[in-house]
């Protein structure tokens, strides 16, 4: 008959095919990795947050001064 054993054809046909992740799953995965990265690099995250806050306050005060 055929040279392929019956066991190998059965196992090949019963393999589970994974479906691609949905956008919701990708979003939660991204958030999980971002939060883990923020915890791991706590000092750097706080420094960037502080610089962004100071920059935005400076921008708003500057615009308020120019448009008074």
PQR file of N, CA, C, O and H, with PARSE charges and radii, in Angstrom:
ATOM      1  N   UNK A   1       0.819  -1.182   0.000 -0.4000 1.5000
ATOM      2  CA  UNK A   1       0.000   0.000   0.000 -0.0000 2.0000
ATOM      3  C   UNK A   1       0.866   1.249   0.000  0.5500 1.7000
ATOM      4  O   UNK A   1       1.471   1.603  -1.012 -0.5500 1.4000
ATOM      5  N   UNK A   2       0.915   1.904   1.141 -0.4000 1.5000
ATOM      6  CA  UNK A   2       1.674   3.142   1.196 -0.0000 2.0000
ATOM      7  C   UNK A   2       2.806   2.982   2.198  0.5500 1.7000
ATOM      8  O   UNK A   2       2.737   2.154   3.106 -0.5500 1.4000
ATOM      9  H   UNK A   2       0.423   1.617   1.963  0.4000 1.0000
ATOM     10  N   UNK A   3       3.854   3.790   2.022 -0.4000 1.5000
ATOM     11  CA  UNK A   3       5.016   3.710   2.902 -0.0000 2.0000
ATOM     12  C   UNK A   3       4.814   4.495   4.204  0.5500 1.7000
ATOM     13  O   UNK A   3       5.621   4.363   5.124 -0.5500 1.4000
ATOM     14  H   UNK A   3       3.910   4.463   1.284  0.4000 1.0000
ATOM     15  N   UNK A   4       3.770   5.298   4.300 -0.4000 1.5000
ATOM     16  CA  UNK A   4       3.537   6.130   5.491 -0.0000 2.0000
ATOM     17  C   UNK A   4       2.779   5.305   6.520  0.5500 1.7000
ATOM     18  O   UNK A   4       1.739   4.728   6.201 -0.5500 1.4000
ATOM     19  H   UNK A   4       3.114   5.406   3.553  0.4000 1.0000
ATOM     20  N   UNK A   5       3.286   5.237   7.761 -0.4000 1.5000
ATOM     21  CA  UNK A   5       2.561   4.500   8.789 -0.0000 2.0000
ATOM     22  C   UNK A   5       1.258   5.202   9.157  0.5500 1.7000
ATOM     23  O   UNK A   5       1.141   6.421   9.035 -0.5500 1.4000
ATOM     24  H   UNK A   5       4.131   5.706   8.021  0.4000 1.0000
ATOM     25  N   UNK A   6       0.306   4.435   9.597 -0.4000 1.5000
ATOM     26  CA  UNK A   6      -1.019   4.967   9.932 -0.0000 2.0000
ATOM     27  C   UNK A   6      -0.918   5.950  11.100  0.5500 1.7000
ATOM     28  O   UNK A   6      -1.616   6.964  11.098 -0.5500 1.4000
ATOM     29  H   UNK A   6       0.401   3.445   9.696  0.4000 1.0000
ATOM     30  N   UNK A   7      -0.076   5.681  12.092 -0.4000 1.5000
ATOM     31  CA  UNK A   7       0.027   6.551  13.260 -0.0000 2.0000
ATOM     32  C   UNK A   7       0.445   7.966  12.879  0.5500 1.7000
ATOM     33  O   UNK A   7      -0.085   8.930  13.430 -0.5500 1.4000
ATOM     34  H   UNK A   7       0.490   4.857  12.094  0.4000 1.0000
ATOM     35  N   UNK A   8       1.390   8.110  11.941 -0.4000 1.5000
ATOM     36  CA  UNK A   8       1.869   9.446  11.593 -0.0000 2.0000
ATOM     37  C   UNK A   8       0.803  10.246  10.845  0.5500 1.7000
ATOM     38  O   UNK A   8       0.739  11.465  11.000 -0.5500 1.4000
ATOM     39  H   UNK A   8       1.821   7.327  11.493  0.4000 1.0000
ATOM     40  N   UNK A   9      -0.034   9.590  10.039 -0.4000 1.5000
ATOM     41  CA  UNK A   9      -1.083  10.327   9.332 -0.0000 2.0000
ATOM     42  C   UNK A   9      -2.176  10.771  10.296  0.5500 1.7000
ATOM     43  O   UNK A   9      -2.785  11.822  10.100 -0.5500 1.4000
ATOM     44  H   UNK A   9       0.018   8.599   9.914  0.4000 1.0000
ATOM     45  N   UNK A  10      -2.429   9.978  11.336 -0.4000 1.5000
ATOM     46  CA  UNK A  10      -3.453  10.353  12.310 -0.0000 2.0000
ATOM     47  C   UNK A  10      -2.976  11.551  13.136  0.5500 1.7000
ATOM     48  O   UNK A  10      -3.737  12.494  13.357 -0.5500 1.4000
ATOM     49  H   UNK A  10      -1.934   9.124  11.495  0.4000 1.0000
ATOM     50  N   UNK A  11      -1.728  11.518  13.588 -0.4000 1.5000
ATOM     51  CA  UNK A  11      -1.229  12.625  14.415 -0.0000 2.0000
ATOM     52  C   UNK A  11      -1.105  13.907  13.601  0.5500 1.7000
ATOM     53  O   UNK A  11      -1.337  14.993  14.131 -0.5500 1.4000
ATOM     54  H   UNK A  11      -1.110  10.752  13.408  0.4000 1.0000
ATOM     55  N   UNK A  12      -0.748  13.806  12.339 -0.4000 1.5000
ATOM     56  CA  UNK A  12      -0.638  14.994  11.498 -0.0000 2.0000
ATOM     57  C   UNK A  12      -2.001  15.635  11.271  0.5500 1.7000
ATOM     58  O   UNK A  12      -2.102  16.861  11.210 -0.5500 1.4000
ATOM     59  H   UNK A  12      -0.559  12.923  11.908  0.4000 1.0000
ATOM     60  N   UNK A  13      -3.038  14.833  11.147 -0.4000 1.5000
ATOM     61  CA  UNK A  13      -4.351  15.391  10.845 -0.0000 2.0000
ATOM     62  C   UNK A  13      -5.051  15.938  12.083  0.5500 1.7000
ATOM     63  O   UNK A  13      -6.013  16.694  11.954 -0.5500 1.4000
ATOM     64  H   UNK A  13      -2.956  13.838  11.197  0.4000 1.0000
ATOM     65  N   UNK A  14      -4.589  15.573  13.287 -0.4000 1.5000
ATOM     66  CA  UNK A  14      -5.250  16.051  14.502 -0.0000 2.0000
ATOM     67  C   UNK A  14      -4.515  17.219  15.155  0.5500 1.7000
ATOM     68  O   UNK A  14      -4.857  17.594  16.277 -0.5500 1.4000
ATOM     69  H   UNK A  14      -3.806  14.959  13.392  0.4000 1.0000
ATOM     70  N   UNK A  15      -3.523  17.803  14.498 -0.4000 1.5000
ATOM     71  CA  UNK A  15      -2.816  18.944  15.062 -0.0000 2.0000
ATOM     72  C   UNK A  15      -3.763  20.136  15.161  0.5500 1.7000
ATOM     73  O   UNK A  15      -4.597  20.360  14.285 -0.5500 1.4000
ATOM     74  H   UNK A  15      -3.245  17.498  13.587  0.4000 1.0000
ATOM     75  N   UNK A  16      -3.618  20.886  16.234 -0.4000 1.5000
ATOM     76  CA  UNK A  16      -4.455  22.060  16.462 -0.0000 2.0000
ATOM     77  C   UNK A  16      -3.823  23.249  15.746  0.5500 1.7000
ATOM     78  O   UNK A  16      -2.643  23.547  15.930 -0.5500 1.4000
ATOM     79  H   UNK A  16      -2.940  20.704  16.946  0.4000 1.0000
ATOM     80  N   UNK A  17      -4.614  23.908  14.944 -0.4000 1.5000
ATOM     81  CA  UNK A  17      -4.143  25.090  14.225 -0.0000 2.0000
ATOM     82  C   UNK A  17      -4.553  26.316  15.030  0.5500 1.7000
ATOM     83  O   UNK A  17      -5.737  26.542  15.279 -0.5500 1.4000
ATOM     84  H   UNK A  17      -5.573  23.666  14.794  0.4000 1.0000
ATOM     85  N   UNK A  18      -3.541  27.118  15.440 -0.4000 1.5000
ATOM     86  CA  UNK A  18      -3.828  28.307  16.228 -0.0000 2.0000
ATOM     87  C   UNK A  18      -4.322  29.432  15.322  0.5500 1.7000
ATOM     88  O   UNK A  18      -3.784  29.655  14.237 -0.5500 1.4000
ATOM     89  H   UNK A  18      -2.579  26.934  15.237  0.4000 1.0000
ATOM     90  N   UNK A  19      -5.347  30.130  15.781 -0.4000 1.5000
ATOM     91  CA  UNK A  19      -5.839  31.270  15.022 -0.0000 2.0000
ATOM     92  C   UNK A  19      -5.040  32.500  15.428  0.5500 1.7000
ATOM     93  O   UNK A  19      -4.533  32.563  16.548 -0.5500 1.4000
ATOM     94  H   UNK A  19      -5.784  29.948  16.661  0.4000 1.0000
ATOM     95  N   UNK A  20      -4.919  33.474  14.539 -0.4000 1.5000
ATOM     96  CA  UNK A  20      -4.169  34.679  14.885 -0.0000 2.0000
ATOM     97  C   UNK A  20      -4.876  35.442  16.004  0.5500 1.7000
ATOM     98  O   UNK A  20      -6.100  35.381  16.117 -0.5500 1.4000
ATOM     99  H   UNK A  20      -5.331  33.423  13.629  0.4000 1.0000
ATOM    100  N   UNK A  21      -4.108  36.165  16.836 -0.4000 1.5000
ATOM    101  CA  UNK A  21      -4.731  36.880  17.957 -0.0000 2.0000
ATOM    102  C   UNK A  21      -5.640  38.001  17.466  0.5500 1.7000
ATOM    103  O   UNK A  21      -5.379  38.631  16.440 -0.5500 1.4000
ATOM    104  H   UNK A  21      -3.113  36.215  16.744  0.4000 1.0000
ATOM    105  N   UNK A  22      -6.693  38.232  18.207 -0.4000 1.5000
ATOM    106  CA  UNK A  22      -7.621  39.306  17.863 -0.0000 2.0000
ATOM    107  C   UNK A  22      -7.006  40.641  18.273  0.5500 1.7000
ATOM    108  O   UNK A  22      -6.078  40.665  19.081 -0.5500 1.4000
ATOM    109  H   UNK A  22      -6.905  37.721  19.040  0.4000 1.0000
ATOM    110  N   UNK A  23      -7.508  41.755  17.729 -0.4000 1.5000
ATOM    111  CA  UNK A  23      -6.970  43.066  18.128 -0.0000 2.0000
ATOM    112  C   UNK A  23      -7.099  43.330  19.626  0.5500 1.7000
ATOM    113  O   UNK A  23      -6.241  43.991  20.212 -0.5500 1.4000
ATOM    114  H   UNK A  23      -8.262  41.736  17.073  0.4000 1.0000
ATOM    115  N   UNK A  24      -8.158  42.823  20.250 -0.4000 1.5000
ATOM    116  CA  UNK A  24      -8.338  43.008  21.694 -0.0000 2.0000
ATOM    117  C   UNK A  24      -7.238  42.270  22.467  0.5500 1.7000
ATOM    118  O   UNK A  24      -6.717  42.783  23.458 -0.5500 1.4000
ATOM    119  H   UNK A  24      -8.855  42.287  19.774  0.4000 1.0000
ATOM    120  N   UNK A  25      -6.890  41.068  22.009 -0.4000 1.5000
ATOM    121  CA  UNK A  25      -5.822  40.314  22.663 -0.0000 2.0000
ATOM    122  C   UNK A  25      -4.480  41.016  22.489  0.5500 1.7000
ATOM    123  O   UNK A  25      -3.668  41.045  23.414 -0.5500 1.4000
ATOM    124  H   UNK A  25      -7.313  40.651  21.204  0.4000 1.0000
ATOM    125  N   UNK A  26      -4.245  41.583  21.301 -0.4000 1.5000
ATOM    126  CA  UNK A  26      -3.002  42.306  21.066 -0.0000 2.0000
ATOM    127  C   UNK A  26      -2.926  43.548  21.951  0.5500 1.7000
ATOM    128  O   UNK A  26      -1.860  43.887  22.465 -0.5500 1.4000
ATOM    129  H   UNK A  26      -4.905  41.559  20.550  0.4000 1.0000
ATOM    130  N   UNK A  27      -4.068  44.226  22.127 -0.4000 1.5000
ATOM    131  CA  UNK A  27      -4.096  45.437  22.955 -0.0000 2.0000
ATOM    132  C   UNK A  27      -3.765  45.088  24.403  0.5500 1.7000
ATOM    133  O   UNK A  27      -2.960  45.773  25.034 -0.5500 1.4000
ATOM    134  H   UNK A  27      -4.934  43.951  21.710  0.4000 1.0000
ATOM    135  N   UNK A  28      -4.370  44.042  24.931 -0.4000 1.5000
ATOM    136  CA  UNK A  28      -4.099  43.676  26.323 -0.0000 2.0000
ATOM    137  C   UNK A  28      -2.658  43.204  26.490  0.5500 1.7000
ATOM    138  O   UNK A  28      -2.043  43.449  27.527 -0.5500 1.4000
ATOM    139  H   UNK A  28      -5.024  43.485  24.418  0.4000 1.0000
ATOM    140  N   UNK A  29      -2.118  42.532  25.479 -0.4000 1.5000
ATOM    141  CA  UNK A  29      -0.734  42.081  25.544 -0.0000 2.0000
ATOM    142  C   UNK A  29       0.208  43.289  25.558  0.5500 1.7000
ATOM    143  O   UNK A  29       1.180  43.317  26.313 -0.5500 1.4000
ATOM    144  H   UNK A  29      -2.618  42.333  24.636  0.4000 1.0000
ATOM    145  N   UNK A  30      -0.090  44.289  24.715 -0.4000 1.5000
ATOM    146  CA  UNK A  30       0.733  45.494  24.665 -0.0000 2.0000
ATOM    147  C   UNK A  30       0.695  46.233  26.000  0.5500 1.7000
ATOM    148  O   UNK A  30       1.731  46.684  26.488 -0.5500 1.4000
ATOM    149  H   UNK A  30      -0.879  44.266  24.102  0.4000 1.0000
ATOM    150  N   UNK A  31      -0.489  46.359  26.591 -0.4000 1.5000
ATOM    151  CA  UNK A  31      -0.628  47.050  27.875 -0.0000 2.0000
ATOM    152  C   UNK A  31       0.142  46.310  28.961  0.5500 1.7000
ATOM    153  O   UNK A  31       0.788  46.928  29.808 -0.5500 1.4000
ATOM    154  H   UNK A  31      -1.331  45.993  26.195  0.4000 1.0000
ATOM    155  N   UNK A  32       0.070  44.989  28.931 -0.4000 1.5000
ATOM    156  CA  UNK A  32       0.781  44.184  29.932 -0.0000 2.0000
ATOM    157  C   UNK A  32       2.286  44.412  29.830  0.5500 1.7000
ATOM    158  O   UNK A  32       2.954  44.586  30.849 -0.5500 1.4000
ATOM    159  H   UNK A  32      -0.454  44.486  28.243  0.4000 1.0000
ATOM    160  N   UNK A  33       2.822  44.412  28.620 -0.4000 1.5000
ATOM    161  CA  UNK A  33       4.250  44.624  28.437 -0.0000 2.0000
ATOM    162  C   UNK A  33       4.653  46.050  28.794  0.5500 1.7000
ATOM    163  O   UNK A  33       5.729  46.262  29.354 -0.5500 1.4000
ATOM    164  H   UNK A  33       2.279  44.271  27.792  0.4000 1.0000
ATOM    165  N   UNK A  34       3.815  47.023  28.481 -0.4000 1.5000
ATOM    166  CA  UNK A  34       4.123  48.417  28.805 -0.0000 2.0000
ATOM    167  C   UNK A  34       4.156  48.620  30.317  0.5500 1.7000
ATOM    168  O   UNK A  34       5.050  49.289  30.836 -0.5500 1.4000
ATOM    169  H   UNK A  34       2.942  46.851  28.026  0.4000 1.0000
ATOM    170  N   UNK A  35       3.182  48.042  31.027 -0.4000 1.5000
ATOM    171  CA  UNK A  35       3.156  48.170  32.483 -0.0000 2.0000
ATOM    172  C   UNK A  35       4.362  47.468  33.113  0.5500 1.7000
ATOM    173  O   UNK A  35       4.959  47.986  34.057 -0.5500 1.4000
ATOM    174  H   UNK A  35       2.456  47.499  30.606  0.4000 1.0000
ATOM    175  N   UNK A  36       4.712  46.313  32.602 -0.4000 1.5000
ATOM    176  CA  UNK A  36       5.878  45.592  33.128 -0.0000 2.0000
ATOM    177  C   UNK A  36       7.148  46.412  32.911  0.5500 1.7000
ATOM    178  O   UNK A  36       8.013  46.466  33.785 -0.5500 1.4000
ATOM    179  H   UNK A  36       4.227  45.892  31.836  0.4000 1.0000
ATOM    180  N   UNK A  37       7.255  47.048  31.746 -0.4000 1.5000
ATOM    181  CA  UNK A  37       8.420  47.860  31.440 -0.0000 2.0000
ATOM    182  C   UNK A  37       8.483  49.082  32.356  0.5500 1.7000
ATOM    183  O   UNK A  37       9.568  49.463  32.796 -0.5500 1.4000
ATOM    184  H   UNK A  37       6.552  47.003  31.037  0.4000 1.0000
ATOM    185  N   UNK A  38       7.332  49.705  32.649 -0.4000 1.5000
ATOM    186  CA  UNK A  38       7.311  50.864  33.532 -0.0000 2.0000
ATOM    187  C   UNK A  38       7.742  50.485  34.946  0.5500 1.7000
ATOM    188  O   UNK A  38       8.451  51.248  35.602 -0.5500 1.4000
ATOM    189  H   UNK A  38       6.451  49.396  32.292  0.4000 1.0000
ATOM    190  N   UNK A  39       7.324  49.326  35.414 -0.4000 1.5000
ATOM    191  CA  UNK A  39       7.704  48.892  36.757 -0.0000 2.0000
ATOM    192  C   UNK A  39       9.190  48.566  36.804  0.5500 1.7000
ATOM    193  O   UNK A  39       9.872  48.871  37.782 -0.5500 1.4000
ATOM    194  H   UNK A  39       6.749  48.706  34.881  0.4000 1.0000
ATOM    195  N   UNK A  40       9.679  47.950  35.747 -0.4000 1.5000
ATOM    196  CA  UNK A  40      11.083  47.556  35.717 -0.0000 2.0000
ATOM    197  C   UNK A  40      11.999  48.782  35.663  0.5500 1.7000
ATOM    198  O   UNK A  40      13.058  48.795  36.291 -0.5500 1.4000
ATOM    199  H   UNK A  40       9.124  47.702  34.952  0.4000 1.0000
ATOM    200  N   UNK A  41      11.593  49.809  34.916 -0.4000 1.5000
ATOM    201  CA  UNK A  41      12.417  51.012  34.754 -0.0000 2.0000
ATOM    202  C   UNK A  41      11.742  52.182  35.452  0.5500 1.7000
ATOM    203  O   UNK A  41      11.465  53.206  34.826 -0.5500 1.4000
ATOM    204  H   UNK A  41      10.733  49.799  34.406  0.4000 1.0000
ATOM    205  N   UNK A  42      11.479  52.037  36.725 -0.4000 1.5000
ATOM    206  CA  UNK A  42      10.699  53.009  37.499 -0.0000 2.0000
ATOM    207  C   UNK A  42      11.316  54.405  37.459  0.5500 1.7000
ATOM    208  O   UNK A  42      10.603  55.375  37.201 -0.5500 1.4000
ATOM    209  H   UNK A  42      11.704  51.205  37.233  0.4000 1.0000
ATOM    210  N   UNK A  43      12.619  54.534  37.708 -0.4000 1.5000
ATOM    211  CA  UNK A  43      13.266  55.846  37.750 -0.0000 2.0000
ATOM    212  C   UNK A  43      13.183  56.579  36.424  0.5500 1.7000
ATOM    213  O   UNK A  43      12.905  57.777  36.382 -0.5500 1.4000
ATOM    214  H   UNK A  43      13.198  53.746  37.917  0.4000 1.0000
ATOM    215  N   UNK A  44      13.422  55.861  35.355 -0.4000 1.5000
ATOM    216  CA  UNK A  44      13.397  56.468  34.023 -0.0000 2.0000
ATOM    217  C   UNK A  44      11.984  56.927  33.665  0.5500 1.7000
ATOM    218  O   UNK A  44      11.810  57.989  33.069 -0.5500 1.4000
ATOM    219  H   UNK A  44      13.648  54.887  35.389  0.4000 1.0000
ATOM    220  N   UNK A  45      10.976  56.133  34.025 -0.4000 1.5000
ATOM    221  CA  UNK A  45       9.594  56.495  33.740 -0.0000 2.0000
ATOM    222  C   UNK A  45       9.188  57.740  34.514  0.5500 1.7000
ATOM    223  O   UNK A  45       8.538  58.629  33.964 -0.5500 1.4000
ATOM    224  H   UNK A  45      11.117  55.270  34.510  0.4000 1.0000
ATOM    225  N   UNK A  46       9.567  57.809  35.788 -0.4000 1.5000
ATOM    226  CA  UNK A  46       9.240  58.990  36.590 -0.0000 2.0000
ATOM    227  C   UNK A  46       9.955  60.232  36.077  0.5500 1.7000
ATOM    228  O   UNK A  46       9.398  61.329  36.095 -0.5500 1.4000
ATOM    229  H   UNK A  46      10.094  57.086  36.234  0.4000 1.0000
ATOM    230  N   UNK A  47      11.177  60.058  35.624 -0.4000 1.5000
ATOM    231  CA  UNK A  47      11.932  61.185  35.073 -0.0000 2.0000
ATOM    232  C   UNK A  47      11.252  61.708  33.809  0.5500 1.7000
ATOM    233  O   UNK A  47      11.102  62.919  33.646 -0.5500 1.4000
ATOM    234  H   UNK A  47      11.630  59.167  35.609  0.4000 1.0000
ATOM    235  N   UNK A  48      10.845  60.823  32.925 -0.4000 1.5000
ATOM    236  CA  UNK A  48      10.173  61.246  31.691 -0.0000 2.0000
ATOM    237  C   UNK A  48       8.827  61.895  31.988  0.5500 1.7000
ATOM    238  O   UNK A  48       8.451  62.874  31.344 -0.5500 1.4000
ATOM    239  H   UNK A  48      10.968  59.839  33.056  0.4000 1.0000
ATOM    240  N   UNK A  49       8.103  61.353  32.962 -0.4000 1.5000
ATOM    241  CA  UNK A  49       6.827  61.945  33.350 -0.0000 2.0000
ATOM    242  C   UNK A  49       7.032  63.356  33.893  0.5500 1.7000
ATOM    243  O   UNK A  49       6.290  64.271  33.536 -0.5500 1.4000
ATOM    244  H   UNK A  49       8.408  60.557  33.486  0.4000 1.0000
ATOM    245  N   UNK A  50       8.035  63.538  34.756 -0.4000 1.5000
ATOM    246  CA  UNK A  50       8.316  64.857  35.323 -0.0000 2.0000
ATOM    247  C   UNK A  50       8.725  65.846  34.232  0.5500 1.7000
ATOM    248  O   UNK A  50       8.258  66.985  34.226 -0.5500 1.4000
ATOM    249  H   UNK A  50       8.638  62.795  35.046  0.4000 1.0000
ATOM    250  N   UNK A  51       9.587  65.426  33.316 -0.4000 1.5000
ATOM    251  CA  UNK A  51      10.004  66.315  32.231 -0.0000 2.0000
ATOM    252  C   UNK A  51       8.827  66.696  31.331  0.5500 1.7000
ATOM    253  O   UNK A  51       8.724  67.845  30.901 -0.5500 1.4000
ATOM    254  H   UNK A  51       9.966  64.501  33.321  0.4000 1.0000
ATOM    255  N   UNK A  52       7.948  65.748  31.048 -0.4000 1.5000
ATOM    256  CA  UNK A  52       6.770  66.039  30.223 -0.0000 2.0000
ATOM    257  C   UNK A  52       5.842  67.014  30.926  0.5500 1.7000
ATOM    258  O   UNK A  52       5.297  67.920  30.296 -0.5500 1.4000
ATOM    259  H   UNK A  52       8.032  64.815  31.397  0.4000 1.0000
ATOM    260  N   UNK A  53       5.657  66.834  32.239 -0.4000 1.5000
ATOM    261  CA  UNK A  53       4.790  67.727  33.003 -0.0000 2.0000
ATOM    262  C   UNK A  53       5.359  69.140  33.040  0.5500 1.7000
ATOM    263  O   UNK A  53       4.631  70.112  32.835 -0.5500 1.4000
ATOM    264  H   UNK A  53       6.099  66.098  32.751  0.4000 1.0000
ATOM    265  N   UNK A  54       6.647  69.255  33.299 -0.4000 1.5000
ATOM    266  CA  UNK A  54       7.297  70.574  33.327 -0.0000 2.0000
ATOM    267  C   UNK A  54       7.219  71.226  31.951  0.5500 1.7000
ATOM    268  O   UNK A  54       6.958  72.425  31.847 -0.5500 1.4000
ATOM    269  H   UNK A  54       7.238  68.466  33.466  0.4000 1.0000
ATOM    270  N   UNK A  55       7.443  70.446  30.896 -0.4000 1.5000
ATOM    271  CA  UNK A  55       7.367  70.986  29.540 -0.0000 2.0000
ATOM    272  C   UNK A  55       5.980  71.493  29.193  0.5500 1.7000
ATOM    273  O   UNK A  55       5.844  72.567  28.606 -0.5500 1.4000
ATOM    274  H   UNK A  55       7.655  69.472  30.980  0.4000 1.0000
ATOM    275  N   UNK A  56       4.943  70.737  29.548 -0.4000 1.5000
ATOM    276  CA  UNK A  56       3.574  71.175  29.259 -0.0000 2.0000
ATOM    277  C   UNK A  56       3.204  72.414  30.062  0.5500 1.7000
ATOM    278  O   UNK A  56       2.586  73.333  29.526 -0.5500 1.4000
ATOM    279  H   UNK A  56       5.053  69.865  30.025  0.4000 1.0000
ATOM    280  N   UNK A  57       3.574  72.452  31.346 -0.4000 1.5000
ATOM    281  CA  UNK A  57       3.296  73.642  32.157 -0.0000 2.0000
ATOM    282  C   UNK A  57       4.002  74.868  31.601  0.5500 1.7000
ATOM    283  O   UNK A  57       3.425  75.955  31.562 -0.5500 1.4000
ATOM    284  H   UNK A  57       4.076  71.705  31.782  0.4000 1.0000
ATOM    285  N   UNK A  58       5.248  74.701  31.170 -0.4000 1.5000
ATOM    286  CA  UNK A  58       5.999  75.801  30.568 -0.0000 2.0000
ATOM    287  C   UNK A  58       5.318  76.276  29.286  0.5500 1.7000
ATOM    288  O   UNK A  58       5.218  77.478  29.044 -0.5500 1.4000
ATOM    289  H   UNK A  58       5.717  73.819  31.202  0.4000 1.0000
ATOM    290  N   UNK A  59       4.859  75.349  28.480 -0.4000 1.5000
ATOM    291  CA  UNK A  59       4.165  75.702  27.238 -0.0000 2.0000
ATOM    292  C   UNK A  59       2.889  76.489  27.538  0.5500 1.7000
ATOM    293  O   UNK A  59       2.632  77.520  26.916 -0.5500 1.4000
ATOM    294  H   UNK A  59       4.941  74.372  28.676  0.4000 1.0000
ATOM    295  N   UNK A  60       2.097  76.005  28.485 -0.4000 1.5000
ATOM    296  CA  UNK A  60       0.835  76.687  28.810 -0.0000 2.0000
ATOM    297  C   UNK A  60       1.074  78.074  29.408  0.5500 1.7000
ATOM    298  O   UNK A  60       0.373  79.027  29.068 -0.5500 1.4000
ATOM    299  H   UNK A  60       2.306  75.167  28.990  0.4000 1.0000
ATOM    300  N   UNK A  61       2.057  78.187  30.294 -0.4000 1.5000
ATOM    301  CA  UNK A  61       2.362  79.495  30.881 -0.0000 2.0000
ATOM    302  C   UNK A  61       2.883  80.444  29.804  0.5500 1.7000
ATOM    303  O   UNK A  61       2.527  81.623  29.782 -0.5500 1.4000
ATOM    304  H   UNK A  61       2.627  77.412  30.570  0.4000 1.0000
ATOM    305  N   UNK A  62       3.711  79.934  28.928 -0.4000 1.5000
ATOM    306  CA  UNK A  62       4.218  80.763  27.830 -0.0000 2.0000
ATOM    307  C   UNK A  62       3.123  81.225  26.899  0.5500 1.7000
ATOM    308  O   UNK A  62       3.106  82.386  26.491 -0.5500 1.4000
ATOM    309  H   UNK A  62       3.999  78.977  28.946  0.4000 1.0000
ATOM    310  N   UNK A  63       2.204  80.336  26.554 -0.4000 1.5000
ATOM    311  CA  UNK A  63       1.078  80.732  25.686 -0.0000 2.0000
ATOM    312  C   UNK A  63       0.155  81.724  26.405  0.5500 1.7000
ATOM    313  O   UNK A  63      -0.361  82.652  25.783 -0.5500 1.4000
ATOM    314  H   UNK A  63       2.217  79.392  26.885  0.4000 1.0000
ATOM    315  N   UNK A  64      -0.051  81.532  27.699 -0.4000 1.5000
ATOM    316  CA  UNK A  64      -0.880  82.464  28.452 -0.0000 2.0000
ATOM    317  C   UNK A  64      -0.230  83.843  28.502  0.5500 1.7000
ATOM    318  O   UNK A  64      -0.921  84.857  28.414 -0.5500 1.4000
ATOM    319  H   UNK A  64       0.369  80.778  28.205  0.4000 1.0000
ATOM    320  N   UNK A  65       1.067  83.886  28.641 -0.4000 1.5000
ATOM    321  CA  UNK A  65       1.781  85.157  28.685 -0.0000 2.0000
ATOM    322  C   UNK A  65       1.697  85.862  27.328  0.5500 1.7000
ATOM    323  O   UNK A  65       1.489  87.074  27.268 -0.5500 1.4000
ATOM    324  H   UNK A  65       1.628  83.062  28.713  0.4000 1.0000
ATOM    325  N   UNK A  66       1.858  85.102  26.240 -0.4000 1.5000
ATOM    326  CA  UNK A  66       1.836  85.704  24.906 -0.0000 2.0000
ATOM    327  C   UNK A  66       0.451  86.175  24.505  0.5500 1.7000
ATOM    328  O   UNK A  66       0.332  87.132  23.740 -0.5500 1.4000
ATOM    329  H   UNK A  66       2.027  84.118  26.289  0.4000 1.0000
ATOM    330  N   UNK A  67      -0.581  85.547  24.989 -0.4000 1.5000
ATOM    331  CA  UNK A  67      -1.958  85.880  24.554 -0.0000 2.0000
ATOM    332  C   UNK A  67      -2.721  86.722  25.563  0.5500 1.7000
ATOM    333  O   UNK A  67      -3.939  86.851  25.440 -0.5500 1.4000
ATOM    334  H   UNK A  67      -0.485  84.770  25.611  0.4000 1.0000
ATOM    335  N   UNK A  68      -2.056  87.301  26.556 -0.4000 1.5000
ATOM    336  CA  UNK A  68      -2.787  88.089  27.558 -0.0000 2.0000
ATOM    337  C   UNK A  68      -3.276  89.388  27.027  0.5500 1.7000
ATOM    338  O   UNK A  68      -3.906  90.154  27.756 -0.5500 1.4000
ATOM    339  H   UNK A  68      -1.066  87.197  26.657  0.4000 1.0000
TER
END
